[in-house]
Amino acid sequence: MPARQPLHPRKQPKQARGELTRQRILTAAAQVFAEYGFAAGTTNRIAERACVSIGSLYQYYPNKDAILVELVVRHLDAGEDALRRGQEQTLPDTLEGAMRLFVRIAVDNHLDDPQLLRVMAEEAPRAPELLRKVREYEEARVAYTRDLLTGYPEVRVADPEMAARIAVSTVELVVHKVIALGEAVDLRVFEDELVTMLTRYLAPAR
């Protein structure tokens, strides 16, 4: 059985110059993975794109798997920050408005680079620490959505916890599927249709 590849960065920069180098490597890796895919996105290509030596890259990351894992974590952290900002906003008066806020947060977090998003979702190593981070992010979204639903009397579901899980999973999967394809999509129409679907599920007409 082959030895498991290390997925943690080799070191954390202690000076601003080192942090800038690390950020250059991550930015270059995002571009290379999006352009070439994970298999062909070699560390040599990443180092060349970042304008650093391959030795300098290996000072920070033991392999490209570790780089991709850090990009995924950075994507999840951005999602958590967006969710936190959404929680701090005054909620809309209607369930439809709340679902629109919920969908918009998810869409905005997937727009930066659809090709990289696809690589992260389909080819990132399934490391235990990464899977744990994904579960924590999902649980936070479920808890937020469950609490959101309790504030609207028009919501009629038998189990708010399960309804929240269904809503979160639906938004994540549909948003990823549509945006990661990289095709031209009218985001306004997409948002409207997804909001309508969620609203009719959560508050069906009597």
C-alpha positions in Angstrom: 0.0 0.0 0.0 1.6 3.3 -1.0 2.5 5.8 1.7 0.0 8.5 2.3 1.0 11.9 0.9 1.3 14.6 3.5 -1.3 17.3 3.0 -0.2 20.0 5.4 2.0 22.9 4.5 5.6 22.4 5.5 5.8 25.8 7.3 3.8 28.9 8.0 5.5 32.1 7.0 6.7 34.2 9.9 7.5 37.3 7.9 5.5 39.4 5.4 7.9 38.5 2.6 7.3 34.8 3.2 3.5 35.2 3.3 3.6 37.1 0.0 5.5 34.1 -1.5 3.0 31.7 -0.2 0.1 33.7 -1.6 1.9 33.8 -5.0 2.1 30.1 -4.9 -1.6 29.7 -4.1 -2.7 32.2 -6.7 -0.5 30.5 -9.3 -1.8 27.1 -8.3 -5.4 28.2 -8.7 -4.6 29.4 -12.2 -2.7 26.3 -13.2 -5.3 23.9 -11.8 -8.1 25.8 -13.6 -6.1 25.9 -16.9 -4.6 22.4 -16.9 -6.6 20.3 -14.5 -5.2 18.7 -11.4 -3.3 15.8 -13.1 -1.4 18.1 -15.5 -1.1 20.9 -13.0 2.4 20.0 -11.8 4.4 21.7 -9.1 6.9 22.7 -11.8 4.1 24.6 -13.7 2.9 26.2 -10.4 6.4 27.3 -9.5 7.0 28.7 -13.0 3.7 30.6 -12.9 4.5 31.9 -9.4 8.0 33.0 -10.5 9.6 31.0 -7.7 12.1 28.1 -7.7 10.7 24.6 -7.3 12.8 24.5 -4.1 11.1 27.5 -2.7 7.7 25.9 -3.5 8.7 22.8 -1.6 9.7 24.9 1.4 6.0 25.7 1.8 4.2 22.7 0.4 5.3 19.1 0.2 3.2 18.3 -3.0 0.4 19.7 -5.2 -2.1 17.7 -3.1 -1.3 19.9 -0.1 -1.7 23.0 -2.3 -5.1 21.9 -3.5 -6.3 21.1 0.0 -5.3 24.6 1.1 -7.2 26.1 -1.8 -10.3 24.1 -0.8 -10.0 25.3 2.8 -9.6 28.9 1.6 -12.8 28.5 -0.4 -14.7 27.0 2.6 -13.4 29.8 4.8 -14.7 32.4 2.3 -18.1 30.7 2.4 -18.1 30.8 6.2 -17.2 34.5 6.2 -20.1 35.2 3.7 -22.5 33.2 5.9 -21.4 35.1 8.9 -22.0 38.4 7.1 -25.4 37.2 6.1 -26.3 36.4 9.7 -25.4 39.9 10.7 -27.8 41.4 8.2 -31.4 42.4 9.0 -33.5 39.5 7.6 -36.0 40.2 4.8 -39.7 40.4 5.7 -40.6 37.5 3.5 -39.5 33.9 3.2 -38.8 34.5 -0.5 -36.5 37.4 0.4 -34.7 35.2 2.9 -34.3 32.4 0.4 -32.9 34.9 -2.1 -30.3 36.0 0.4 -29.5 32.4 1.1 -29.1 31.5 -2.6 -27.1 34.7 -3.4 -24.5 33.9 -0.7 -24.0 30.5 -2.2 -23.8 31.8 -5.8 -21.4 34.6 -4.9 -19.1 32.1 -3.3 -18.9 30.1 -6.5 -18.3 32.8 -9.1 -14.5 33.5 -8.7 -13.3 30.6 -10.9 -15.7 27.9 -12.1 -13.0 25.7 -13.5 -11.0 25.7 -10.3 -14.2 25.0 -8.4 -14.7 21.9 -10.5 -11.2 20.7 -9.8 -11.6 21.3 -6.1 -14.9 19.4 -5.9 -14.0 16.5 -8.1 -10.2 16.0 -7.6 -9.3 17.3 -4.2 -7.8 14.6 -1.9 -10.3 13.2 0.5 -8.2 13.9 3.6 -9.8 13.3 7.0 -9.1 16.9 8.1 -10.6 18.3 4.9 -13.7 16.2 5.2 -14.1 17.4 8.8 -13.8 21.0 7.6 -16.5 20.3 4.9 -18.8 18.7 7.5 -18.3 21.7 9.9 -19.1 24.1 7.1 -22.3 22.2 6.2 -23.4 21.9 9.8 -23.0 25.7 10.2 -25.2 26.3 7.1 -27.8 23.8 8.2 -28.0 25.4 11.7 -28.3 28.9 10.1 -31.0 27.7 7.7 -33.0 25.9 10.4 -33.0 29.1 12.6 -33.9 31.1 9.5 -37.0 29.0 8.9 -38.3 29.3 12.4 -38.7 33.1 11.9 -41.3 32.8 9.1 -44.8 31.7 10.0 -45.5 30.8 6.4 -43.0 27.9 6.5 -44.9 24.6 6.7 -42.6 21.6 7.0 -42.9 18.6 9.3 -39.3 18.7 10.4 -37.4 22.0 10.2 -34.0 20.3 10.8 -34.5 17.9 7.8 -36.0 20.7 5.7 -32.9 22.8 6.4 -30.6 19.9 5.4 -32.5 19.4 2.2 -32.4 23.1 1.3 -28.7 23.4 2.0 -27.8 20.2 0.0 -30.0 21.3 -2.9 -28.5 24.8 -3.1 -24.9 23.5 -2.8 -25.3 20.8 -5.4 -27.4 22.8 -7.9 -25.2 25.9 -7.6 -22.0 23.9 -8.0 -23.5 21.9 -11.0 -24.6 25.0 -12.9 -21.7 27.3 -12.2 -18.9 24.8 -12.3 -19.8 23.8 -15.9 -18.5 27.2 -16.9 -21.3 27.8 -19.4 -23.0 31.1 -20.0 -25.9 31.2 -17.6 -28.2 34.1 -16.8 -27.6 34.3 -13.1 -30.7 36.4 -12.5 -32.9 33.8 -14.0 -31.1 31.0 -12.3 -31.4 32.7 -8.9 -35.1 33.4 -9.5 -35.9 29.7 -10.4 -33.9 28.3 -7.5 -35.6 30.8 -5.0 -39.0 29.8 -6.4 -38.3 26.1 -6.0 -37.1 26.5 -2.4 -40.0 28.8 -1.4 -42.6 26.5 -2.8 -41.1 23.5 -1.0 -40.9 25.3 2.3 -44.2 27.2 2.1 -46.5 25.2 -0.2 -49.8 26.9 -1.2 -52.7 25.7 0.9 
